[in-house]
Amino acid sequence: MNGENELSIEQLDKFIQDLEDYVSSEGVISAKLNPEIENIINLTGFELKSLTGEECCEKAFCLQGYCNFLQKIYNTHLVRTRWCEEFINHAVAKQANNFDKYTKWEVKVAAVIRGDDFIQKVWRTKRVAEGRTTLLSDTIRDIRRQADTLLELSRRKKHESYR
């Protein structure tokens, strides 16, 4: 097999671009990076106490928009991971006759990856994309918690103002 594949990493990039074009054609608007985000994420305790309820809501809204921005990046890496997995599985299935029928799937995958330079490139691309999805998943979760905390703080401040 050694590099003689009908698919390539460039085709993966084209596939991802086609998906992005499709989403845009459906009228889905992408969130853009808001320069305020870094300041909001790094608010001190003193700064949080000085915010009004309305300011808390505004900052929570900005954080939710940032989560949407990060989610799009996450989704792109998830698509990349799944494409690579499918490609590797297809390559292993094509070579199934080269293995004993009792050989474990994981052993077959490792053997195919070792034996083909292009599959190694696909595997490395998959590993990078997996790492990025893990990192982004945790970051998105943490920032959503911050947004939820700001909303809760807003509710408390609103409730206190009625006392």
Summary of the structure (lengths in Angstrom):
residues: 163
radius of gyration: 22.9
end to end distance: 74.7
largest distance: 76.7
contacts: 422
relative contact order: 0.16
helix: 79%
strand: 0%
